[in-house]
């Protein structure tokens, strides 16, 4: 459709809706930047994960929108934000009808996205879903869209993650940790005990508490719990399951502060959740406990990511609630997790 030599100067990307998905789109955005080094590239993103994109060298501008209201109302709100900005090309990364409708209502001349969710008529180029989608990492799904639209090379090896933490986020994270009594000279272990969109993805919170106890017996570290307000119950149970002091910041940070805190951490240990993708992208040792989901397709990217899972016959099932005994999580004991990470994360 377009050549990388085309005179395209103003591109808007409708960004992914969730933190983990947003991080997995970054290699595709970088590929677009390499194809059009002089173009303005803007991201239209839900406010809740807009901080994922801020300070990234491939992105010139982040246009954030609120996600309340009905789908058509949200689409009109997004369209209004971008209609008068002179965008020549719009790229729709999410699969939803709403995200494609927003760019159509904004009258973007060229609109590119996958032909999903009955939205083919809203695109000027609707790309068929690759037949390998559920067999390769999700980042390739976004890379393939850019390759199909612009003729950029399609990567075959695992994409490299280039992520810049904003200085303002680092400062905000350090300030918040200091307010809650973090010792500046002690290594910081961040824990993600929740997962807001799936109960089945949660390792038992009391196991996280026992893991903190095991770590503290061998290492003089501070602990901080991170997550959204929906993870509060898991954080409370984690704290109650250990006699070690933990700083509970679950639901008490914005995303920028959480990013800053992760950048200060010696390691992050969590369930399969959005912040795990940020830990991997930032480059800190990140141990992620997988159960019902498939780490082959949605694992966090990064050179220091380690996946820990219990091999059971029913996993990955992709269910949000386990209909049996949650064996993929309950059989994975804290002692085993500690043995797997102690020489990798904690030395």
QUIGIWO-V991223 format. One record per residue. N is the residue number from 1. PSI is psi in radians with two decimals (none if undefined). NEAR is the number of other ideal C-beta (glycine too) atoms within 8 Angstrom. D_CENTER is the distance of its C-alpha to the mean C-alpha in whole Angstrom. Layout:
N/PSI/NEAR/D_CENTER  N/PSI/NEAR/D_CENTER
//
This chain:
1/-0.84/6/30  2/2.61/10/29  3/2.64/6/30  4/-0.16/9/28  5/-0.04/3/32  6/2.72/6/32  7/1.12/3/32  8/2.15/10/29  9/-0.19/7/28  10/1.89/12/26  11/2.39/15/23  12/2.38/17/20  13/2.17/13/17  14/1.93/15/16  15/2.87/15/12  16/2.79/10/9  17/-0.30/11/10  18/2.75/9/7  19/-0.92/13/4  20/-0.77/12/2  21/-0.71/11/5  22/-0.75/15/5  23/-0.68/17/4  24/-0.26/15/6  25/-0.21/13/9  26/-0.67/15/10  27/-0.64/15/13  28/-0.69/13/14  29/-0.66/14/14  30/-0.68/10/16  31/-0.66/13/18  32/-0.73/16/19  33/-0.72/12/20  34/-0.56/8/22  35/-0.57/10/24  36/1.30/12/25  37/-0.38/6/25  38/-0.03/4/27  39/2.70/9/25  40/2.20/8/24  41/2.03/15/20  42/2.59/16/19  43/2.19/14/15  44/1.91/13/16  45/2.53/14/13  46/2.45/11/13  47/-0.59/9/14  48/-0.44/7/12  49/0.31/16/9  50/-0.51/14/11  51/-0.26/11/11  52/-0.63/12/8  53/-0.29/12/11  54/2.46/10/14  55/0.20/7/16  56/2.30/10/15  57/-0.42/6/18  58/-0.17/9/17  59/2.25/13/17  60/-0.57/5/20  61/2.49/8/19  62/2.15/10/17  63/1.91/11/18  64/2.55/8/17  65/2.71/12/18  66/2.67/7/18  67/0.26/9/18  68/2.84/4/21  69/3.07/6/24  70/2.85/5/24  71/-0.77/8/23  72/-0.65/8/26  73/-0.75/8/26  74/-0.72/14/22  75/-0.75/13/23  76/-0.68/10/26  77/-0.76/11/24  78/-0.75/15/22  79/-0.72/13/25  80/-0.62/8/27  81/-0.47/9/24  82/-0.14/17/24  83/-0.67/9/28  84/0.27/4/30  85/0.01/8/28  86/0.50/5/29  87/2.35/12/26  88/-0.59/10/28  89/2.40/14/25  90/2.30/15/22  91/2.18/14/19  92/1.88/13/17  93/-0.68/13/14  94/2.83/10/14  95/-0.02/6/16  96/2.68/8/18  97/-0.73/10/21  98/-0.76/10/21  99/-0.64/16/18  100/-0.67/16/21  101/-0.66/13/24  102/-0.78/16/23  103/-0.57/16/23  104/-0.75/11/26  105/-0.45/11/28  106/-0.06/13/27  107/0.64/6/29  108/2.18/13/27  109/-0.73/7/30  110/2.09/11/27  111/2.16/15/25  112/2.31/14/23  113/3.05/16/20  114/2.59/10/20  115/1.17/10/23  116/2.86/7/22  117/0.65/7/23  118/0.63/4/26  119/0.24/13/25  120/-0.70/7/27  121/-0.31/4/29  122/-0.19/10/27  123/2.61/13/26  124/-0.36/6/28  125/1.86/9/27  126/2.04/9/25  127/2.26/12/24  128/2.51/6/24  129/2.26/8/22  130/2.49/7/22  131/-0.15/4/24  132/0.18/7/22  133/-0.74/8/18  134/0.16/4/18  135/-0.26/6/19  136/2.88/8/17  137/2.52/12/13  138/-0.50/10/11  139/-0.56/12/11  140/-0.50/12/15  141/-0.75/10/15  142/-0.68/13/14  143/-0.67/14/16  144/-0.59/11/19  145/-0.76/15/19  146/-0.73/14/19  147/-0.73/12/22  148/-0.67/7/24  149/-0.62/12/24  150/0.00/13/25  151/0.35/7/26  152/2.71/11/24  153/2.43/4/24  154/2.11/8/22  155/2.54/9/20  156/-0.45/3/21  157/2.89/4/20  158/2.26/5/17  159/2.51/11/15  160/2.47/6/15  161/2.14/12/12  162/1.91/7/14  163/2.31/11/12  164/2.18/7/14  165/2.15/11/14  166/2.44/12/16  167/-0.61/7/20  168/-0.60/7/20  169/-0.71/15/17  170/-0.81/12/18  171/-0.75/9/21  172/-0.71/11/20  173/-0.78/17/18  174/-0.70/10/22  175/-0.75/8/24  176/-0.74/14/22  177/-0.70/13/22  178/-0.66/9/26  179/-0.53/6/27  180/0.22/9/26  181/0.38/6/28  182/2.32/11/26  183/2.12/6/28  184/-0.41/5/27  185/-0.09/3/29  186/2.38/9/27  187/2.53/9/24  188/2.18/14/21  189/2.07/17/19  190/2.46/16/16  191/2.33/16/16  192/1.58/16/13  193/-0.05/17/16  194/-3.02/15/14  195/1.83/12/12  196/-0.44/9/13  197/0.16/6/13  198/2.03/11/15  199/-0.53/8/18  200/-0.38/13/18  201/-0.03/13/15  202/2.05/13/16  203/2.47/11/19  204/2.30/8/22  205/-0.61/14/21  206/-0.43/9/25  207/-0.68/13/24  208/-0.70/16/21  209/-0.79/14/24  210/-0.63/11/26  211/-0.72/13/24  212/-0.72/15/24  213/-0.79/11/28  214/-0.75/11/28  215/-0.78/14/26  216/-0.42/12/29  217/-0.44/5/32  218/-0.32/7/31  219/2.42/7/29  220/1.61/5/30  221/2.87/12/26  222/2.66/11/25  223/2.47/15/22  224/2.36/17/19  225/2.32/16/17  226/2.62/15/14  227/-3.12/16/12  228/3.04/8/13  229/-0.48/6/17  230/-0.21/8/17  231/0.14/15/16  232/-0.72/11/19  233/-0.72/7/22  234/-0.66/14/20  235/-0.73/16/20  236/-0.75/9/24  237/-0.64/12/24  238/-0.85/17/23  239/-0.67/11/25  240/-0.26/7/28  241/0.15/11/28  242/2.62/12/28  243/0.13/3/31  244/2.46/8/29  245/2.25/5/28  246/2.50/12/24  247/1.98/12/23  248/1.81/10/21  249/0.30/13/19  250/2.17/15/17  251/0.07/11/17  252/0.09/6/19  253/2.71/11/16  254/3.07/6/15  255/-0.67/12/11  256/-0.75/12/13  257/-0.70/12/15  258/-0.70/14/12  259/-0.76/15/11  260/-0.70/17/15  261/-0.75/17/16  262/-0.65/16/13  263/-0.39/12/15  264/-0.15/10/18  265/2.57/13/17  266/-0.44/10/19  267/2.79/13/17  268/2.24/17/14  269/2.15/15/15  270/3.00/17/13  271/3.09/13/12  272/1.74/13/10  273/2.92/13/7  274/-0.72/10/4  275/-0.44/14/6  276/-0.64/17/7  277/-0.64/13/5  278/-0.68/15/6  279/-0.80/17/9  280/-0.72/15/9  281/-0.70/13/9  282/-0.57/12/11  283/0.20/9/14  284/2.68/12/15  285/2.16/10/16  286/1.95/16/13  287/2.15/15/15  288/2.22/15/13  289/2.02/14/15  290/2.51/12/15  291/-1.45/16/18  292/-0.26/13/18  293/2.88/11/15  294/1.89/8/15  295/-0.30/12/14  296/-0.50/6/15  297/-0.42/10/13  298/0.31/10/10  299/2.61/11/10  300/2.50/13/8  301/2.64/16/10  302/2.60/12/12  303/-0.33/4/16  304/0.52/9/16  305/2.35/13/14  306/2.26/12/16  307/2.32/8/16  308/2.18/11/18  309/2.77/11/20  310/2.09/10/23  311/1.89/4/25  312/2.76/8/26  313/-0.38/3/28  314/0.10/7/25  315/2.42/11/22  316/2.36/9/20  317/-0.36/8/21  318/0.25/6/18  319/2.58/8/19  320/-0.37/8/18  321/2.27/7/21  322/2.22/11/23  323/-0.08/4/27  324/-2.05/6/29  325/0.21/5/28  326/0.68/9/24  327/-0.46/10/26  328/-0.40/14/23  329/-0.81/13/22  330/-0.44/8/25  331/-0.22/8/27  332/1.67/14/24  333/2.66/7/26  334/-0.59/10/25  335/-0.68/7/28  336/-0.74/8/26  337/-0.74/15/23  338/-0.76/11/25  339/-0.61/7/27  340/-0.55/10/24  341/-0.27/14/22  342/-0.66/11/25  343/-0.22/5/26  344/-0.81/10/23  345/-0.66/12/21  346/0.13/14/24  347/none/5/26
//
